[in-house]
Amino acid sequence: MVAKYKQLKKQIEVMERFKEVSTAIRFVAGGELGRLRPEIKGRFVGLTSVVPILQNDELSEDINNSMVVCITDDRGTCGMHNLNVLRCANEVIDDLIDSQIDFYLYSIGRKGRQYFKSMYKRNYKGYTTQINDVRFSIDIAYLLFEKISSLVENKVDQFFFIFNRYYSVKFQTGVVHSICNLTDFKKSLINQTVKSINKKKAFTFWSSLLSQMDYEDFVNSLYNFSVSLFLVDALDDNRYSFLAGRFNAMDEAIRNSNDMISHLTVLYHKARQDYITNELLEITTCKEVLDENKKTNIKLLRIVYENIDTIEKY
């Protein structure tokens, strides 16, 4: 009983420390989300110009190979965040396999690397990790996309950016950006430009590029820049989702800790009371035995005293 009493006390202390750590992590995640709130509200602004070019119904459907870029995080303790991304990536890969389309894999974040490097070793092309403290920008996304493209020598028909989309602190879900290759980008650019000229509205920026189509390097850079807008959107959104997932996971951990501490406290008090009761019973029993022995000794002394004369004769 003593061992159980002490063990429960240690378990309560462990849960209290776990609760303190969880509270600290939740506080940091909530602070980061609060700091990034202006950026969250300003999302999608850069994508409005390039979505009609990189994602539209007129793009080629003749897809022979694809590059799947899966964006996870280096860290855990974020609830379903990384699992949502990996599940969504598996669905895309299964569709590619069913359609008999070759694919390559590139992972951003340690969790994705650990999973895909073991599951799809033949298709795995590379990874980027240690992204915890990186502040993503167009420049970083541009360089990262150039690195990814160079791994497949710019010879893929389609890119997939898979990440967790942030909708609110309580809700995030896996999302896939499907991006065309450079050849389709050029065709789509011309088509959208012609349409904008004919309608005399929208896409005026793309209309000004007709005179620049002879400059191959310029168009290539424009393509990389446009895709980088999608990539930086995916990287930023994935970070927001990670922080929200971590906030929710720690919030749930704190609630579970409180429930466990309450349960253990009841058991602790019961075990402690049982221990005290047993101690009192032992003390009472010992006292009764001592009192009984004392009475017996007194009786013996009285008998000896009454028969002292007889004892002296012998």
C-alpha positions in Angstrom: 0.0 0.0 0.0 2.9 2.3 0.8 4.4 1.7 -2.6 1.1 2.5 -4.4 0.7 5.6 -2.4 4.1 6.9 -3.3 3.7 5.8 -7.0 0.5 7.8 -7.4 2.1 10.9 -5.9 5.0 10.6 -8.5 2.5 10.1 -11.3 0.6 13.3 -10.3 3.9 15.2 -10.2 4.8 14.0 -13.7 1.4 15.0 -15.1 1.7 18.4 -13.5 5.1 18.9 -15.3 3.6 17.7 -18.6 0.8 20.1 -18.2 3.2 23.0 -17.6 5.2 22.1 -20.8 2.0 21.8 -22.8 0.8 25.2 -21.5 4.1 26.8 -22.5 4.0 25.2 -26.0 0.4 26.4 -26.5 1.3 29.9 -25.4 4.2 30.1 -27.9 2.0 28.7 -30.8 -0.8 31.1 -30.0 1.7 34.0 -29.9 3.1 33.1 -33.2 -0.4 32.8 -34.8 -1.2 36.2 -33.4 1.9 37.7 -34.8 1.2 36.2 -38.2 -2.5 37.2 -38.3 -1.9 40.2 -40.7 -0.1 37.8 -43.1 -2.9 35.3 -42.9 -5.5 37.9 -43.9 -3.4 39.0 -46.8 -3.1 35.6 -48.4 -4.0 34.8 -52.1 -3.3 38.4 -53.2 -0.4 37.4 -55.3 -2.2 34.4 -56.8 -5.0 36.3 -58.5 -2.8 37.1 -61.5 -1.3 33.7 -62.1 -4.1 31.3 -61.3 -5.8 31.7 -64.8 -2.4 31.0 -66.4 -1.2 28.0 -64.4 -4.6 26.4 -63.6 -7.3 26.4 -66.2 -9.3 23.9 -68.3 -7.3 24.5 -71.5 -4.1 23.0 -70.2 -2.8 19.8 -71.8 -4.2 16.5 -70.5 -1.4 14.5 -71.9 0.5 13.8 -68.7 3.3 11.3 -68.7 5.2 12.2 -65.5 4.7 14.4 -62.5 6.6 15.9 -59.6 4.9 15.6 -56.2 6.2 18.1 -53.6 5.0 17.3 -50.1 5.2 20.0 -47.5 5.3 18.8 -43.9 7.2 20.1 -40.8 10.3 19.2 -39.0 8.5 19.0 -35.7 5.7 16.9 -34.2 3.3 17.6 -31.3 0.9 19.2 -33.8 -2.1 17.0 -33.9 -3.2 15.8 -37.3 -1.2 18.4 -39.3 1.6 16.1 -40.8 -0.8 13.2 -41.0 -3.3 15.2 -43.1 -0.5 16.1 -45.6 0.8 12.6 -45.9 -2.7 11.2 -46.3 -3.4 13.7 -49.1 -0.1 12.9 -50.8 -0.9 9.2 -50.7 -4.2 9.9 -52.5 -2.4 11.9 -55.2 0.2 9.1 -55.6 -2.5 6.4 -55.8 -4.3 8.3 -58.5 -1.0 8.7 -60.5 -0.3 5.0 -60.1 -3.8 4.1 -61.2 -3.4 6.4 -64.3 0.0 4.8 -65.0 1.8 8.1 -64.8 5.4 8.1 -63.6 6.1 10.4 -60.7 8.9 11.8 -58.6 8.8 12.9 -55.0 10.4 15.8 -53.2 9.7 16.5 -49.5 9.9 19.6 -47.5 10.2 19.0 -43.7 11.7 16.1 -41.8 8.4 14.2 -41.3 7.8 13.9 -45.0 11.4 12.8 -45.6 11.1 10.0 -43.0 8.0 8.7 -44.6 8.6 8.9 -48.3 12.3 7.9 -48.2 11.2 4.5 -46.9 7.9 4.1 -48.8 8.9 5.4 -52.3 12.7 5.1 -52.4 12.8 4.6 -56.2 10.8 7.8 -56.8 12.4 9.9 -54.1 14.5 12.7 -55.5 15.4 14.9 -52.5 14.4 16.9 -49.5 14.7 20.2 -47.7 14.7 20.2 -43.9 15.5 22.6 -41.0 12.8 25.0 -42.0 11.5 25.9 -38.5 13.0 29.4 -38.3 12.9 30.3 -42.0 10.8 33.3 -43.0 9.5 32.3 -46.4 9.6 34.8 -49.2 9.3 34.9 -53.0 13.1 34.8 -53.3 13.4 31.6 -51.1 10.5 29.9 -53.0 12.1 30.9 -56.3 15.4 29.3 -55.4 13.7 26.2 -53.9 11.6 25.7 -57.1 14.7 26.0 -59.3 16.4 23.3 -57.1 13.3 21.0 -57.5 13.1 21.6 -61.2 16.8 20.9 -61.7 16.5 17.5 -60.0 14.2 16.3 -62.9 15.9 18.5 -65.5 12.7 20.5 -66.1 11.2 17.4 -67.8 7.9 16.9 -66.0 4.5 17.6 -67.3 2.9 18.6 -64.0 3.8 19.7 -60.5 1.8 19.0 -57.3 2.3 21.1 -54.2 0.6 19.3 -51.2 0.2 21.1 -47.9 -2.3 21.9 -45.1 -4.6 24.8 -45.8 -5.4 27.1 -42.9 -9.0 28.1 -42.6 -9.3 28.8 -38.8 -7.6 27.9 -35.6 -9.9 24.9 -35.3 -10.0 23.7 -38.9 -7.2 22.9 -41.4 -7.3 20.4 -44.2 -5.0 19.0 -46.9 -4.9 20.8 -50.2 -3.2 20.2 -53.6 -1.9 22.8 -56.0 -1.7 21.4 -59.5 0.7 23.4 -61.6 1.4 23.0 -65.4 4.9 22.8 -66.9 6.7 25.5 -68.8 5.4 24.5 -72.3 1.8 24.6 -71.2 2.5 27.9 -69.4 3.6 29.5 -72.6 0.5 28.3 -74.5 -1.8 29.4 -71.7 -0.1 32.7 -71.5 -0.7 33.4 -75.2 -4.3 32.2 -75.0 -5.2 34.3 -71.9 -3.5 37.3 -73.4 -5.4 37.0 -76.7 -8.7 36.6 -74.7 -8.0 39.7 -72.6 -7.3 41.8 -75.7 -10.4 40.6 -77.4 -12.6 41.3 -74.4 -10.8 44.6 -73.6 -10.7 43.8 -70.0 -8.8 41.8 -67.4 -5.3 40.4 -67.7 -3.9 43.7 -69.0 -0.6 42.7 -67.4 -0.4 39.6 -69.5 -1.4 41.6 -72.6 1.8 43.6 -72.3 3.9 40.5 -72.6 3.1 39.7 -76.2 6.0 41.8 -77.4 8.2 40.0 -74.9 7.5 36.4 -76.0 10.7 36.3 -78.1 12.8 36.5 -75.0 13.1 32.9 -73.8 14.9 33.7 -70.6 12.4 36.3 -69.6 9.5 33.8 -70.0 11.3 31.1 -68.1 12.0 33.5 -65.3 8.3 34.6 -65.4 7.2 30.9 -65.1 9.5 30.3 -62.2 8.3 33.4 -60.5 4.6 32.5 -61.1 5.1 29.0 -59.6 7.0 30.5 -56.7 3.9 32.5 -55.8 2.0 29.2 -55.4 5.0 27.6 -53.5 5.3 30.5 -51.0 1.6 30.4 -50.5 1.8 26.7 -49.7 4.8 27.1 -47.4 3.2 30.0 -45.5 -0.2 28.3 -45.2 1.4 25.1 -44.0 3.2 27.0 -41.3 -0.1 28.7 -40.2 -1.7 25.2 -40.1 1.2 23.8 -38.1 0.9 26.4 -35.5 -2.9 26.0 -35.3 -2.5 22.2 -35.1 0.1 22.5 -32.4 -2.2 25.0 -30.5 -5.1 22.6 -30.7 -3.0 19.6 -29.8 -1.6 21.3 -26.7 -5.0 22.5 -25.7 -6.3 19.0 -25.9 -3.3 17.7 -24.0 -3.9 20.2 -21.2 -7.6 19.1 -20.9 -6.5 15.5 -20.8 -3.9 16.3 -18.2 -6.4 18.0 -16.0 -8.7 14.9 -16.3 -5.8 12.6 -15.5 -4.7 14.7 -12.6 -8.2 14.8 -11.1 -8.5 11.0 -11.5 -5.1 10.3 -10.0 -5.8 12.8 -7.2 -8.9 10.8 -6.2 -6.9 7.6 -6.2 -4.0 9.3 -4.3 -6.3 10.5 -1.5 -7.9 7.1 -1.3 -4.6 5.3 -1.1 -3.3 7.8 1.4 -6.4 7.5 3.6 -6.0 3.7 3.4 -2.4 4.0 4.4 -3.2 6.3 7.4 -6.1 4.0 8.5 -3.8 1.0 8.4 -1.1 2.9 10.4 -3.8 3.8 13.0 -5.0 0.2 13.2 -1.4 -1.0 13.7 -0.8 1.6 16.4 -4.1 0.8 18.2 -3.4 -2.9 18.0 0.1 -2.5 19.4 -1.3 -0.4 22.2 -3.8 -3.0 23.1 -1.1 -5.7 23.1 1.1 -3.5 25.3 -1.8 -2.9 27.7 -2.5 -6.6 27.9 1.1 -7.4 28.5 1.2 -4.7 31.2 -1.8 -6.3 33.0 -0.2 -9.7 32.7 3.1 -8.4 34.2 1.3 -6.7 37.0 -0.5 -10.0 37.9 2.8 -11.9 37.8 4.4 -9.3 40.1 1.5 -9.5 42.5 1.7 -13.3 42.7 5.5 -13.1 43.3 5.0 -10.5 46.0 2.3 -12.5 47.8 4.5 -15.6 47.7 7.8 -13.9 48.4 8.2 -15.8 51.8 7.7 -19.1 50.2 10.1 -18.2 47.4 12.9 -17.2 49.9 12.7 -20.5 51.7 13.6 -22.3 48.6 
